Amino acid sequence: MAELELFRRFPESRHLAHVELATLPTPVEELPRLASKVDIDGLWVKRDDQSGEIYGGNKVRKLEFILGHAQAEGHREVWTVGAVGSHHVLATCLYARKLGITPRAMHFPQPLTAHVQEVLAALSTTSPELELVGSKYALPGAMLKSRIKEWLSRSPNPYYIPGGGSSPRGVLGYVNAALELARQIDNGELPMPDAIFVAAGTCGTLAGLILGAQLADLPTRIVGVRVVDKVLANPVVTASLANRTAHLLRDAGVSVGRVLPTDVEIIDDQIGEGYGVPTDAGEQAMDLVDKTAGLELEPTYTAKAFAGLLEAHQRERRPLKNILYWHTLSSVDLGPLVKAADPARDLPPEYAPFLEQ
Ligand SMILES: *Cc1c(COP(=O)(O)O)cnc(C)c1O
C-alpha cells in the first residue's frame, strides 16, 4: 500500500506510532448530476466511506495512529465511550480485535433509528465488553467510577480513547488526509475547492483537516457542520485539539503553526433538536444524494452535513464554485455481520430496548 502522505512529505514524522489499517488514498469523484440538480458549478466528494476494508468512514484514519500508539506502548486492552449507535465504538472494536487488542466501551442512549440498530448488531459480533449508562449526563461519573475500579483492582491499565477517537493522536489521521487531498489536487484529480464541508461531532476530523490544510498551504475554506451540542463542538474546542496535535508534530520535528479559534468555521443551524434526531432538511438531503449520486447518508452526521453544504451554497452562491463534500460514513456492507449477529444473546440485557423492532 502507498506510504502515508504525511510520512512521505515529512520523513521526520515517521517516528510517530502508526499501524496500517486503512485503504489509502481514498478516491475523489465528481458528482455532475447532483451538482446540476442543485446548481453548483463543481461538486466533488472525498470517498472516505471507502477508507477501510472491514469498516470505512472517518474513524479508521484516526485509529491508525491511536491503536498504533496503544500497541507501541504495550497495551493489550483499549476502552472508549460513545452513543449506542456510535460508529467510533464499532470501528474501535472491529479494528482492535483485528490487532488482537481487547476492546471495552461505555455507551449512553441516543434516539433509536434503523441505522443505530444495524450498528449495534454489527458491534455485538465483536464480543466487546460493554456498559450502558442511563444518559449522557451520567457518563462522566460512570467513567470516573470505572477508572477507580480499574485502579483498585490493578487491572492492566487499558489505553483510553476519547469519544469519536478525537485525541491528538487520532487527529493526525486527518492531518494526513488533508495532505493526501493536496496531493490529489496537485495531480489534477480535482480543482482546488473553494470550500470543503464535513460533519463536526467531536471535531477531530475538522481539526485535522484545518491543521493539515495549513501544513499543505491549501487556500480553501474548511467548514464543519455541527451535529452535536455546542459545548462539545465549537471553534475553541477545535482549535485546542488542532494545537495539541500540532504539538505532537513539532515534537516529531515537523514545523507547524498555530490554529486560532477564528480560523475555525462551523455552521450551527443544522443540528435541529439535537444529536441523532433526524431533521427535515437532512432527510431531504439524504433522499436527493441517494437518488442523484447513489451515495448513502445517515441521519445523525452526514445528512445534516450535506444539508449544511446545500444551505451555505444557497446563501453564498458566487464565492462557492467548486465544493468538496467530505464523506465520513462507512459504505462497507454490514449485511454479512448483521446476518451472523445475535445481539439479544451477545449484548448485555440492558440493551433490550434498543433491539426492539
Ligand atoms: C464520528 C463521525 C463524524 C464526526 O467526526 P468527528 O471527528 O467526531 O467530528 C462524522 N461523520 C460520521 C459518519 C461519523 O461516524
The ligand as a MOL file (V3000), in Angstrom:
LIG
                    3D

  0  0  0     0  0            999 V3000
M  V30 BEGIN CTAB
M  V30 COUNTS 15 15 0 0 0
M  V30 BEGIN ATOM
M  V30 1 C -17.8840 10.1790 14.0060 0
M  V30 2 C -18.4540 10.6820 12.7370 0
M  V30 3 C -18.3510 12.0290 12.3840 0
M  V30 4 C -17.7970 13.0780 13.3050 0
M  V30 5 O -16.4060 13.1600 13.2850 0
M  V30 6 P -15.6920 13.9740 14.4350 0
M  V30 7 O -14.2580 13.8300 14.1370 0
M  V30 8 O -16.1120 13.3550 15.7240 0
M  V30 9 O -16.1610 15.3850 14.3380 0
M  V30 10 C -18.8540 12.4240 11.1680 0
M  V30 11 N -19.4540 11.5440 10.3480 0
M  V30 12 C -19.5900 10.2450 10.6650 0
M  V30 13 C -20.3040 9.3440 9.7350 0
M  V30 14 C -19.0920 9.7690 11.8700 0
M  V30 15 O -19.2390 8.4780 12.1950 0
M  V30 END ATOM
M  V30 BEGIN BOND
M  V30 1 1 1 2
M  V30 2 1 2 3
M  V30 3 2 2 14
M  V30 4 1 3 4
M  V30 5 2 3 10
M  V30 6 1 4 5
M  V30 7 1 5 6
M  V30 8 2 6 7
M  V30 9 1 6 8
M  V30 10 1 6 9
M  V30 11 1 10 11
M  V30 12 2 11 12
M  V30 13 1 12 13
M  V30 14 1 12 14
M  V30 15 1 14 15
M  V30 END BOND
M  V30 END CTAB
M  END
